[in-house]
Amino acid sequence: MDITITLIGESAAADLEGLAAWLAEEDELRGRVTVPAPAVRADEMGGIADTLVVALGAQGAGAILATAVSTWIKHRRPSADVEFSREGGMSVKVSVRDANPETVDALVRKALEP
């Protein structure tokens, strides 16, 4: 199963690079994180990536992803707007504003539940 993570906001492209690097540090996620090339319209010279895709093949990878993303949010941003989408059209948007660490963990884990 693949999970698409979309960052929303003015700094989404820069933050996406940081999140992709952060996730790549997790042994269980290494090699499973990709940043797809954004679609380019005819009137554009290029697009800016704001999504990444994580392939969750191994058992427990979802829990590891949830922990890694919630830790990244707590360490990198006082607030975040992150959308998690999975195959089949299910999508959950998580908006965090100066929340305590336990709340961030709970929100991300809930968003990534099968």
Buried (B, 14 or more C-beta within 10 A) or exposed (E): EEBBBBBEEEEBBEBBEBBBEBBBEBEBBEEBBEBEEBEEEEEEEEEEBBBBBBBBEEEEBBEBBBBBBBBBBBEEBEEBBBBBBBEEEEEBEBEBEEBEEEEBBBBBBEBBEE
